[in-house]
Amino acid sequence: MSGSGLTAGNTGTPRKPRTKRGAPVWARKSTLVMLIALLALAAFGTTTQTWMTATLDPNQVGQAAAAQSAIQVQGSKAATTVTALALVALAGGLAAAIAGRIARWIITAIIVLASAGVVTAAATVLADPLAAAQGTIAGATGISGSQAHVELTPFPLLAVVAGCLLALAALLILPASRYWKTRTKYDAPGAAGTAAAAGPVDEIDSWDRLSRGEDPT
């Protein structure tokens, strides 16, 4: 009959609307920024600990320095650049959360270079701990070029590991940022009108939307 009004392929059951899948856990902005911050703080934290203990020969340094025959050397003195580079990486990770597409490439490069510097500085200490301890020894005894028996702690190695992981985490910014909402009109004009359909809103997104005067709820 012509009045049936139903086709063979139409059963009258409404179709469920397709929903856009959210970002995977590793690509979420809050997760990745937090990971970079923690790794940068871990590298920084190692420099506040003792990296090596230098035991001097009393016959060489004399009786005046005999009381300081065992000298503990902190990471901030054994590898001075690690402290500064870790802070650079930390600032870069936080900046990546609000940066545009092009800026994220630059920030990623900065964090990777800073991580490479951390690894290189810590590896240099592992390769020649006596040379790294000479500045502290000279400051404590007033004698430069002293021979000493140097024992390393695990912290230089931990700095190397933290630096390597930090570089890997920074490289994740590039593929992960494809899931992030754009932040500037130059990245995607008109994206503000479709932001609600882009997936779940994390903490950083909420702050960004509040700063623009929007209600994230």
N, CA, C and O of each residue as an XYZ file, in Angstrom:
868
protein
N       0.842     -1.200      0.000
C       0.000      0.000      0.000
C       0.870      1.240      0.000
O       1.975      1.246      0.542
N       0.348      2.296     -0.622
C       1.150      3.509     -0.713
C       1.188      4.269      0.589
O       2.046      5.137      0.749
N       0.308      3.993      1.524
C       0.271      4.757      2.771
C       1.049      4.133      3.891
O       0.976      4.598      5.028
N       1.797      3.085      3.598
C       2.526      2.428      4.692
C       3.530      3.358      5.315
O       3.677      3.337      6.537
N       4.254      4.199      4.534
C       5.154      5.220      5.060
C       6.456      4.690      5.598
O       7.263      5.468      6.107
N       6.701      3.378      5.504
C       7.933      2.806      6.035
C       8.675      2.121      4.908
O       8.066      1.423      4.097
N       9.913      2.301      4.851
C      10.759      1.616      3.885
C      11.342      0.392      4.524
O      11.241      0.191      5.734
N      11.967     -0.443      3.684
C      12.530     -1.695      4.192
C      13.663     -1.456      5.157
O      13.889     -2.252      6.068
N      14.375     -0.370      4.965
C      15.526     -0.130      5.826
C      15.226      0.723      7.027
O      16.124      1.006      7.819
N      13.948      1.156      7.192
C      13.598      2.028      8.293
C      12.672      1.290      9.235
O      11.509      1.060      8.904
N      13.160      0.918     10.387
C      12.367      0.166     11.356
C      11.701      1.059     12.383
O      10.971      0.579     13.250
N      11.953      2.380     12.287
C      11.341      3.285     13.245
C      12.151      3.464     14.512
O      11.781      4.279     15.357
N      13.260      2.720     14.677
C      14.084      2.845     15.873
C      15.080      3.981     15.698
O      15.866      3.954     14.751
N      15.073      4.974     16.572
C      15.998      6.107     16.395
C      17.448      5.663     16.597
O      17.756      4.864     17.481
N      18.311      6.196     15.769
C      19.734      5.888     15.895
C      20.389      6.728     16.982
O      20.049      7.893     17.191
N      21.323      6.110     17.654
C      22.060      6.839     18.685
C      23.054      7.784     18.019
O      23.735      7.385     17.074
N      23.153      9.012     18.484
C      24.103      9.954     17.877
C      25.538      9.514     18.151
O      25.866      9.014     19.227
N      26.363      9.714     17.160
C      27.771      9.357     17.320
C      28.476     10.390     18.201
O      28.352     11.596     17.993
N      29.195      9.902     19.157
C      29.927     10.780     20.066
C      31.404     10.738     19.730
O      31.938      9.696     19.350
N      32.046     11.859     19.871
C      33.472     11.958     19.578
C      34.268     11.429     20.758
O      34.062     11.840     21.900
N      35.166     10.526     20.471
C      35.955      9.921     21.541
C      36.938     10.932     22.106
O      37.516     11.739     21.377
N      37.114     10.873     23.415
C      38.053     11.778     24.056
C      39.482     11.329     23.854
O      39.743     10.274     23.276
N      40.399     12.140     24.336
C      41.823     11.847     24.197
C      42.199     10.662     25.083
O      41.643     10.510     26.171
N      43.130      9.822     24.639
C      43.624      8.754     25.517
C      44.318      9.342     26.736
O      44.674     10.520     26.756
N      44.502      8.517     27.738
C      45.041      9.009     29.010
C      46.400      9.663     28.827
O      46.659     10.726     29.391
N      47.281      9.029     28.033
C      48.623      9.566     27.879
C      48.643     10.907     27.148
O      49.595     11.675     27.285
N      47.593     11.191     26.371
C      47.564     12.414     25.574
C      46.803     13.551     26.247
O      46.750     14.655     25.703
N      46.224     13.313     27.395
C      45.507     14.381     28.079
C      46.486     15.458     28.524
O      47.572     15.163     29.021
N      46.091     16.686     28.340
C      46.991     17.797     28.634
C      47.412     17.813     30.094
O      48.593     17.986     30.398
N      46.465     17.635     30.993
C      46.795     17.680     32.415
C      47.753     16.553     32.796
O      48.657     16.748     33.608
N      47.552     15.369     32.204
C      48.426     14.232     32.517
C      49.846     14.467     32.022
O      50.810     14.231     32.749
N      49.971     14.932     30.785
C      51.298     15.108     30.197
C      52.055     16.257     30.843
O      53.255     16.149     31.096
N      51.364     17.349     31.108
C      52.027     18.477     31.770
C      52.474     18.088     33.169
O      53.562     18.464     33.604
N      51.639     17.335     33.876
C      52.023     16.883     35.205
C      53.226     15.948     35.153
O      54.108     16.023     36.009
N      53.266     15.068     34.156
C      54.397     14.155     34.014
C      55.693     14.907     33.764
O      56.717     14.601     34.375
N      55.658     15.888     32.869
C      56.853     16.679     32.587
C      57.298     17.441     33.828
O      58.491     17.517     34.124
N      56.336     18.005     34.553
C      56.684     18.746     35.767
C      57.316     17.839     36.815
O      58.298     18.220     37.453
N      56.768     16.655     36.996
C      57.317     15.738     37.994
C      58.730     15.278     37.624
O      59.599     15.181     38.491
N      58.957     14.997     36.345
C      60.287     14.559     35.917
C      61.304     15.696     36.041
O      62.447     15.473     36.440
N      60.881     16.914     35.699
C      61.780     18.056     35.859
C      62.106     18.294     37.333
O      63.248     18.591     37.683
N      61.102     18.164     38.185
C      61.344     18.325     39.621
C      62.214     17.189     40.167
O      63.009     17.398     41.084
N      62.062     15.987     39.600
C      62.903     14.875     40.027
C      64.375     15.139     39.691
O      65.263     14.902     40.511
N      64.618     15.636     38.471
C      65.990     15.988     38.095
C      66.535     17.097     38.974
O      67.690     17.059     39.399
N      65.689     18.088     39.242
C      66.116     19.172     40.137
C      66.376     18.650     41.540
O      67.347     19.043     42.185
N      65.506     17.762     42.012
C      65.649     17.245     43.372
C      66.933     16.465     43.596
O      67.474     16.461     44.703
N      67.423     15.806     42.559
C      68.673     15.053     42.740
C      69.842     15.977     43.055
O      70.783     15.575     43.740
N      69.792     17.208     42.564
C      70.913     18.125     42.791
C      70.963     18.631     44.222
O      71.980     19.181     44.644
N      69.892     18.456     44.972
C      69.903     18.859     46.384
C      70.490     17.770     47.280
O      70.658     17.975     48.483
N      70.802     16.615     46.694
C      71.325     15.496     47.466
C      72.825     15.330     47.213
O      73.395     15.939     46.308
N      73.441     14.491     48.037
C      74.873     14.222     47.886
C      75.101     13.288     46.712
O      74.537     12.195     46.659
N      75.926     13.719     45.775
C      76.227     12.918     44.607
C      77.478     12.061     44.805
O      77.618     11.006     44.186
N      78.380     12.517     45.664
C      79.619     11.765     45.865
C      80.259     12.159     47.185
O      80.015     13.241     47.719
N      81.075     11.264     47.692
C      81.862     11.527     48.894
C      83.336     11.347     48.547
O      83.750     10.277     48.101
N      84.117     12.392     48.753
C      85.544     12.378     48.437
C      86.342     12.200     49.720
O      86.237     13.012     50.639
N      87.126     11.156     49.780
C      87.992     10.890     50.939
C      89.415     11.294     50.580
O      90.023     10.734     49.667
N      89.936     12.273     51.310
C      91.256     12.827     51.014
C      92.345     12.073     51.741
O      92.094     11.388     52.733
N      93.547     12.205     51.240
C      94.730     11.633     51.882
C      95.288     12.671     52.845
O      95.742     13.725     52.400
N      95.272     12.404     54.176
C      95.770     13.392     55.145
C      97.214     13.768     54.911
O      97.610     14.896     55.206
N      98.014     12.853     54.388
C      99.416     13.166     54.142
C      99.583     14.192     53.032
O     100.589     14.899     52.982
N      98.595     14.276     52.138
C      98.688     15.207     51.034
C      98.120     16.572     51.389
O      98.691     17.599     51.021
N      97.014     16.590     52.094
C      96.362     17.875     52.385
C      96.897     18.513     53.646
O      96.642     19.693     53.885
N      97.632     17.775     54.463
C      98.210     18.348     55.673
C      97.285     18.243     56.866
O      96.112     17.890     56.739
N      97.834     18.556     58.023
C      97.080     18.426     59.258
C      95.939     19.430     59.353
O      94.937     19.166     60.018
N      96.078     20.586     58.692
C      95.036     21.614     58.786
C      93.729     21.137     58.166
O      92.647     21.559     58.576
N      93.837     20.253     57.173
C      92.636     19.762     56.502
C      92.306     18.334     56.879
O      91.441     17.715     56.261
N      92.990     17.795     57.899
C      92.759     16.403     58.274
C      91.330     16.184     58.754
O      90.761     15.111     58.554
N      90.745     17.209     59.394
C      89.381     17.074     59.905
C      88.356     17.031     58.772
O      87.217     16.619     58.992
N      88.738     17.449     57.571
C      87.834     17.465     56.438
C      88.265     16.426     55.404
O      88.135     16.637     54.198
N      88.779     15.302     55.900
C      89.283     14.277     54.982
C      88.159     13.641     54.163
O      88.417     13.133     53.072
N      86.921     13.655     54.660
C      85.758     13.130     53.931
C      84.828     14.291     53.597
O      84.250     14.911     54.489
N      84.692     14.571     52.336
C      83.918     15.726     51.880
C      82.760     15.240     51.036
O      82.940     14.484     50.081
N      81.564     15.685     51.403
C      80.377     15.348     50.634
C      80.115     16.437     49.598
O      80.150     17.629     49.902
N      79.855     16.005     48.385
C      79.654     16.936     47.273
C      78.213     16.829     46.800
O      77.771     15.762     46.373
N      77.489     17.924     46.877
C      76.106     17.946     46.403
C      76.059     18.011     44.877
O      77.009     18.438     44.222
N      74.928     17.576     44.339
C      74.765     17.609     42.897
C      74.794     19.010     42.331
O      75.259     19.212     41.210
N      74.302     19.991     43.090
C      74.300     21.365     42.610
C      75.700     21.918     42.432
O      75.900     22.880     41.690
N      76.680     21.313     43.111
C      78.068     21.735     42.975
C      78.843     20.837     42.014
O      79.774     21.290     41.348
N      78.458     19.573     41.944
C      79.145     18.659     41.028
C      78.717     18.905     39.587
O      79.535     18.798     38.674
N      77.449     19.232     39.374
C      76.931     19.503     38.028
C      76.005     20.708     38.125
O      74.789     20.561     38.254
N      76.585     21.889     38.061
C      75.820     23.114     38.309
C      74.737     23.361     37.262
O      73.722     23.990     37.558
N      74.947     22.870     36.047
C      73.971     23.154     34.992
C      72.679     22.358     35.138
O      71.646     22.752     34.596
N      72.724     21.251     35.858
C      71.529     20.416     35.985
C      70.399     21.190     36.660
O      69.243     21.091     36.246
N      70.723     21.950     37.684
C      69.701     22.712     38.404
C      68.986     23.685     37.471
O      67.756     23.731     37.430
N      69.770     24.462     36.721
C      69.167     25.461     35.831
C      68.380     24.806     34.697
O      67.292     25.270     34.356
N      68.912     23.738     34.113
C      68.243     23.091     32.990
C      66.947     22.418     33.422
O      65.974     22.397     32.667
N      66.931     21.867     34.635
C      65.696     21.255     35.132
C      64.601     22.302     35.304
O      63.433     22.032     35.022
N      64.969     23.487     35.761
C      63.985     24.564     35.909
C      63.497     25.052     34.549
O      62.327     25.405     34.399
N      64.386     25.074     33.559
C      63.972     25.446     32.200
C      62.945     24.438     31.668
O      61.933     24.824     31.085
N      63.213     23.158     31.873
C      62.277     22.129     31.423
C      60.938     22.241     32.148
O      59.884     22.057     31.539
N      60.978     22.539     33.436
C      59.743     22.708     34.204
C      58.919     23.866     33.653
O      57.710     23.734     33.461
N      59.565     24.992     33.401
C      58.850     26.143     32.852
C      58.307     25.834     31.464
O      57.207     26.263     31.114
N      59.074     25.092     30.672
C      58.607     24.733     29.342
C      57.381     23.837     29.379
O      56.462     24.014     28.580
N      57.355     22.880     30.293
C      56.199     22.003     30.408
C      54.943     22.764     30.780
O      53.865     22.487     30.252
N      55.073     23.721     31.685
C      53.909     24.520     32.066
C      53.469     25.424     30.922
O      52.274     25.639     30.718
N      54.438     25.956     30.173
C      54.087     26.839     29.057
C      53.405     26.079     27.933
O      52.579     26.646     27.216
N      53.737     24.807     27.768
C      53.131     24.013     26.695
C      51.624     23.888     26.869
O      50.901     23.672     25.897
N      51.149     24.023     28.102
C      49.722     23.866     28.366
C      48.892     24.986     27.756
O      47.707     24.794     27.484
N      49.491     26.151     27.538
C      48.727     27.297     27.041
C      49.271     27.795     25.709
O      48.796     28.802     25.184
N      50.257     27.105     25.159
C      50.892     27.563     23.927
C      50.079     27.165     22.707
O      49.269     26.240     22.760
N      50.302     27.870     21.614
C      49.691     27.523     20.348
C      50.458     26.416     19.652
O      51.428     25.879     20.187
N      50.002     26.080     18.435
C      50.580     24.942     17.725
C      52.068     25.143     17.414
O      52.880     24.254     17.668
N      52.420     26.300     16.870
C      53.817     26.552     16.513
C      54.676     26.678     17.763
O      55.800     26.176     17.806
N      54.148     27.345     18.774
C      54.909     27.522     20.006
C      55.200     26.184     20.686
O      56.235     26.028     21.332
N      54.289     25.219     20.540
C      54.521     23.915     21.159
C      55.717     23.208     20.539
O      56.443     22.498     21.235
N      55.934     23.391     19.238
C      57.126     22.812     18.611
C      58.393     23.409     19.211
O      59.353     22.695     19.503
N      58.382     24.732     19.391
C      59.555     25.401     19.966
C      59.784     24.956     21.405
O      60.915     24.688     21.812
N      58.691     24.880     22.174
C      58.816     24.469     23.576
C      59.308     23.035     23.674
O      60.135     22.720     24.530
N      58.807     22.164     22.805
C      59.272     20.781     22.808
C      60.770     20.709     22.556
O      61.479     19.960     23.227
N      61.252     21.485     21.593
C      62.690     21.499     21.305
C      63.492     21.999     22.504
O      64.561     21.470     22.806
N      62.975     23.013     23.180
C      63.682     23.551     24.343
C      63.769     22.509     25.456
O      64.824     22.331     26.066
N      62.656     21.821     25.717
C      62.668     20.814     26.786
C      63.602     19.658     26.438
O      64.323     19.156     27.301
N      63.588     19.234     25.171
C      64.474     18.140     24.763
C      65.940     18.548     24.909
O      66.758     17.761     25.386
N      66.273     19.773     24.501
C      67.653     20.247     24.644
C      68.043     20.363     26.116
O      69.160     20.012     26.495
N      67.126     20.851     26.939
C      67.408     20.941     28.371
C      67.616     19.548     28.975
O      68.496     19.351     29.814
N      66.805     18.595     28.543
C      66.946     17.220     29.025
C      68.285     16.632     28.601
O      68.945     15.944     29.379
N      68.680     16.909     27.359
C      69.981     16.426     26.892
C      71.112     17.031     27.719
O      72.102     16.360     28.011
N      70.963     18.294     28.092
C      71.969     18.923     28.942
C      72.052     18.283     30.315
O      73.141     18.102     30.860
N      70.884     17.937     30.880
C      70.860     17.253     32.181
C      71.576     15.914     32.099
O      72.392     15.582     32.958
N      71.264     15.148     31.057
C      71.882     13.837     30.891
C      73.392     13.972     30.692
O      74.168     13.226     31.289
N      73.806     14.920     29.856
C      75.233     15.104     29.587
C      76.000     15.510     30.841
O      77.077     14.978     31.111
N      75.452     16.445     31.604
C      76.136     16.906     32.813
C      76.252     15.792     33.849
O      77.302     15.618     34.468
N      75.166     15.037     34.036
C      75.212     13.949     35.011
C      76.122     12.823     34.544
O      76.826     12.215     35.351
N      76.110     12.542     33.239
C      76.978     11.496     32.710
C      78.446     11.880     32.828
O      79.301     11.018     33.029
N      78.739     13.162     32.704
C      80.118     13.630     32.878
C      80.606     13.373     34.294
O      81.756     12.987     34.500
N      79.732     13.588     35.267
C      80.094     13.300     36.662
C      80.339     11.813     36.845
O      81.289     11.420     37.524
N      79.499     10.988     36.252
C      79.690      9.541     36.366
C      80.989      9.092     35.710
O      81.641      8.164     36.187
N      81.363      9.751     34.616
C      82.577      9.362     33.903
C      83.840      9.792     34.633
O      84.834      9.066     34.627
N      83.818     10.964     35.263
C      85.015     11.473     35.965
C      84.597     12.163     37.248
O      84.581     13.392     37.309
N      84.259     11.394     38.274
C      83.770     12.006     39.517
C      84.813     12.859     40.232
O      84.456     13.848     40.871
N      86.096     12.499     40.139
C      87.133     13.284     40.821
C      87.204     14.694     40.258
O      87.329     15.659     41.012
N      87.125     14.820     38.940
C      87.163     16.151     38.338
C      85.949     16.972     38.768
O      86.059     18.180     38.979
N      84.809     16.330     38.895
C      83.609     17.044     39.321
C      83.684     17.486     40.770
O      83.050     18.466     41.160
N      84.458     16.765     41.566
C      84.561     17.086     42.995
C      85.674     18.073     43.303
O      85.760     18.554     44.433
N      86.527     18.392     42.341
C      87.694     19.227     42.618
C      87.314     20.605     43.131
O      87.989     21.135     44.013
N      86.257     21.197     42.607
C      85.860     22.521     43.075
C      85.472     22.518     44.541
O      85.861     23.415     45.288
N      84.715     21.526     44.958
C      84.313     21.428     46.358
C      85.513     21.114     47.248
O      85.629     21.653     48.349
N      86.393     20.254     46.780
C      87.590     19.910     47.552
C      88.464     21.140     47.744
O      88.944     21.396     48.848
N      88.674     21.901     46.676
C      89.504     23.101     46.773
C      88.889     24.130     47.711
O      89.601     24.805     48.455
N      87.541     24.250     47.673
C      86.890     25.194     48.562
C      86.981     24.791     50.017
O      87.027     25.651     50.896
N      87.008     23.484     50.288
C      87.047     23.014     51.675
C      88.465     22.982     52.245
O      88.656     23.201     53.441
N      89.451     22.714     51.405
C      90.827     22.540     51.896
C      91.769     23.658     51.486
O      92.845     23.810     52.066
N      91.375     24.437     50.494
C      92.270     25.469     49.992
C      93.348     24.925     49.083
O      94.261     25.659     48.707
N      93.268     23.657     48.722
C      94.267     23.010     47.867
C      93.565     22.504     46.616
O      92.591     21.756     46.701
N      94.055     22.907     45.478
C      93.469     22.466     44.213
C      94.282     21.317     43.639
O      95.485     21.212     43.878
N      93.621     20.468     42.888
C      94.314     19.344     42.263
C      94.633     18.205     43.201
O      95.534     17.412     42.928
N      93.912     18.109     44.300
C      94.181     17.046     45.268
C      93.684     15.706     44.745
O      92.688     15.634     44.024
N      94.377     14.671     45.111
C      93.940     13.315     44.797
C      93.045     12.822     45.927
O      93.302     13.080     47.103
N      92.003     12.117     45.552
C      91.047     11.635     46.550
C      90.362     10.394     46.017
O      90.296     10.150     44.812
N      89.853      9.618     46.965
C      89.037      8.462     46.608
C      87.582      8.911     46.634
O      87.079      9.357     47.664
N      86.917      8.790     45.499
C      85.551      9.311     45.353
C      84.584      8.153     45.229
O      84.765      7.261     44.400
N      83.555      8.176     46.061
C      82.476      7.192     45.996
C      81.191      7.887     45.563
O      80.776      8.879     46.163
N      80.575      7.363     44.530
C      79.356      7.943     43.996
C      78.117      7.399     44.704
O      78.095      6.248     45.139
N      77.108      8.220     44.812
C      75.800      7.799     45.307
C      74.907      7.510     44.089
O      75.323      7.768     42.959
N      73.710      6.988     44.290
C      72.830      6.703     43.136
C      72.257      7.946     42.457
O      71.675      7.830     41.379
N      72.400      9.126     43.050
C      71.694     10.295     42.525
C      72.177     10.762     41.150
O      71.344     11.208     40.361
N      73.471     10.687     40.810
C      73.835     11.048     39.425
C      73.159     10.149     38.390
O      72.729     10.618     37.336
N      73.069      8.869     38.695
C      72.396      7.951     37.773
C      70.908      8.261     37.693
O      70.315      8.182     36.618
N      70.304      8.613     38.821
C      68.887      8.987     38.810
C      68.663     10.241     37.978
O      67.631     10.373     37.321
N      69.616     11.155     38.000
C      69.502     12.362     37.181
C      69.535     12.008     35.697
O      68.809     12.600     34.899
N      70.373     11.046     35.328
C      70.427     10.599     33.932
C      69.089      9.984     33.517
O      68.568     10.281     32.442
N      68.545      9.135     34.370
C      67.266      8.494     34.068
C      66.155      9.539     33.956
O      65.341      9.494     33.033
N      66.129     10.475     34.898
C      65.097     11.526     34.859
C      65.228     12.369     33.605
O      64.220     12.753     33.012
N      66.451     12.664     33.192
C      66.651     13.452     31.979
C      66.184     12.719     30.730
O      65.572     13.325     29.850
N      66.463     11.432     30.644
C      66.020     10.641     29.489
C      64.497     10.565     29.423
O      63.905     10.766     28.363
N      63.872     10.276     30.554
C      62.409     10.204     30.588
C      61.778     11.562     30.300
O      60.717     11.642     29.681
N      62.435     12.628     30.750
C      61.924     13.968     30.491
C      61.924     14.278     28.996
O      60.978     14.875     28.483
N      62.978     13.875     28.304
C      63.019     14.091     26.854
C      61.920     13.308     26.138
O      61.281     13.825     25.221
N      61.700     12.064     26.557
C      60.645     11.256     25.946
C      59.269     11.863     26.206
O      58.418     11.890     25.317
N      59.056     12.349     27.428
C      57.771     12.972     27.747
C      57.558     14.234     26.924
O      56.439     14.518     26.498
N      58.628     14.993     26.697
C      58.512     16.210     25.887
C      58.136     15.875     24.448
O      57.351     16.593     23.830
N      58.687     14.794     23.914
C      58.370     14.406     22.542
C      56.912     13.983     22.390
O      56.360     14.024     21.290
N      56.293     13.578     23.491
C      54.877     13.209     23.433
C      53.971     14.418     23.238
O      52.803     14.270     22.881
N      54.508     15.615     23.472
C      53.677     16.816     23.317
C      53.144     16.926     21.890
O      51.993     17.302     21.673
N      53.996     16.594     20.924
C      53.610     16.793     19.517
C      52.437     15.905     19.100
O      51.461     16.426     18.561
N      52.487     14.571     19.325
C      51.312     13.777     18.957
C      50.119     14.009     19.881
O      48.971     13.925     19.447
N      50.387     14.298     21.149
C      49.279     14.487     22.090
C      48.519     15.767     21.818
O      47.311     15.829     22.046
N      49.209     16.794     21.332
C      48.550     18.089     21.136
C      47.466     18.045     20.070
O      46.658     18.969     19.978
N      47.434     16.983     19.259
C      46.359     16.852     18.280
C      45.007     16.675     18.953
O      43.970     16.974     18.361
N      45.018     16.190     20.187
C      43.775     15.992     20.933
C      43.400     17.218     21.767
O      42.305     17.280     22.325
N      44.303     18.183     21.850
C      44.049     19.341     22.694
C      43.234     20.375     21.940
O      43.367     20.522     20.726
N      42.407     21.074     22.657
C      41.651     22.160     22.066
C      42.591     23.295     21.728
O      43.508     23.594     22.493
N      42.374     23.930     20.588
C      43.226     25.043     20.191
C      42.998     26.222     21.117
O      41.917     26.392     21.681
N      44.035     27.033     21.264
C      43.991     28.121     22.236
C      43.961     29.505     21.599
O      43.630     30.483     22.271
N      44.302     29.606     20.308
C      44.362     30.929     19.696
C      43.524     30.953     18.433
O      43.239     29.905     17.853
N      43.129     32.141     18.005
C      42.332     32.278     16.784
C      43.148     31.942     15.552
O      42.591     31.686     14.485
N      44.472     31.942     15.692
C      45.319     31.643     14.545
C      45.388     30.135     14.289
O      45.644     29.711     13.162
N      45.166     29.337     15.310
C      45.223     27.885     15.135
C      43.966     27.360     14.447
O      44.066     26.566     13.512
N      42.807     27.782     14.887
C      41.560     27.269     14.304
C      40.464     28.292     14.502
O      39.815     28.281     15.547
N      40.227     29.173     13.549
C      39.160     30.170     13.686
C      37.811     29.499     13.874
O      37.488     28.526     13.193
N      37.035     30.021     14.797
C      35.702     29.500     15.041
C      35.674     28.266     15.899
O      34.613     27.667     16.079
N      36.836     27.855     16.449
C      36.862     26.631     17.240
C      36.150     26.800     18.561
O      35.736     25.816     19.175
N      35.999     28.048     19.012
C      35.354     28.264     20.306
C      33.917     27.802     20.285
O      33.395     27.363     21.310
N      33.254     27.893     19.122
C      31.858     27.491     19.064
C      31.658     26.010     19.121
O      30.569     25.553     19.469
N      32.693     25.220     18.785
C      32.581     23.764     18.793
C      33.382     23.132     19.901
O      33.558     21.914     19.908
N      33.878     23.925     20.847
C      34.748     23.389     21.901
C      34.017     22.399     22.775
O      34.627     21.466     23.297
N      32.708     22.585     22.946
C      31.974     21.707     23.852
C      31.892     20.290     23.328
O      31.718     19.355     24.110
N      32.016     20.107     22.009
C      31.884     18.772     21.437
C      33.213     18.072     21.265
O      33.261     16.968     20.722
N      34.309     18.697     21.720
C      35.637     18.138     21.469
C      36.021     17.074     22.469
O      37.057     16.435     22.283
N      35.257     16.843     23.510
C      35.597     15.793     24.459
C      35.525     16.311     25.877
O      35.109     17.448     26.100
N      35.928     15.489     26.851
C      35.858     15.894     28.248
C      36.817     17.037     28.547
O      37.882     17.152     27.940
N      36.426     17.865     29.478
C      37.218     19.028     29.850
C      38.041     18.691     31.086
O      37.504     18.250     32.102
N      39.373     18.907     30.986
C      40.217     18.649     32.141
C      40.413     19.938     32.922
O      39.826     20.974     32.610
N      41.262     19.848     33.954
C      41.434     20.992     34.842
C      42.021     22.195     34.125
O      41.583     23.324     34.346
N      43.019     21.963     33.260
C      43.652     23.075     32.561
C      42.679     23.724     31.596
O      42.651     24.948     31.468
N      41.870     22.904     30.905
C      40.867     23.454     30.007
C      39.874     24.334     30.772
O      39.463     25.388     30.287
N      39.498     23.890     31.962
C      38.548     24.661     32.756
C      39.103     26.039     33.094
O      38.397     27.044     33.002
N      40.371     26.077     33.484
C      40.991     27.364     33.813
C      41.081     28.257     32.586
O      40.851     29.463     32.671
N      41.420     27.660     31.436
C      41.509     28.451     30.213
C      40.158     29.057     29.849
O      40.079     30.218     29.448
N      39.098     28.267     29.990
C      37.770     28.771     29.635
C      37.290     29.817     30.632
O      36.613     30.772     30.250
N      37.632     29.647     31.904
C      37.290     30.659     32.900
C      37.999     31.972     32.602
O      37.423     33.047     32.768
N      39.273     31.880     32.153
C      40.024     33.098     31.850
C      39.431     33.844     30.668
O      39.619     35.054     30.544
N      38.701     33.125     29.780
C      38.042     33.784     28.647
C      36.626     34.231     29.001
O      35.911     34.764     28.153
N      36.222     34.013     30.256
C      34.891     34.438     30.676
C      33.809     33.453     30.378
O      32.629     33.796     30.438
N      34.180     32.209     30.051
C      33.204     31.189     29.735
C      32.906     30.343     30.980
O      33.681     30.324     31.937
N      31.782     29.655     30.943
C      31.398     28.756     32.045
C      31.752     27.326     31.645
O      31.078     26.767     30.780
N      32.774     26.710     32.230
C      33.169     25.360     31.840
C      32.157     24.296     32.191
O      32.279     23.164     31.724
N      31.158     24.619     33.000
C      30.134     23.647     33.385
C      28.994     23.623     32.361
O      28.039     22.863     32.520
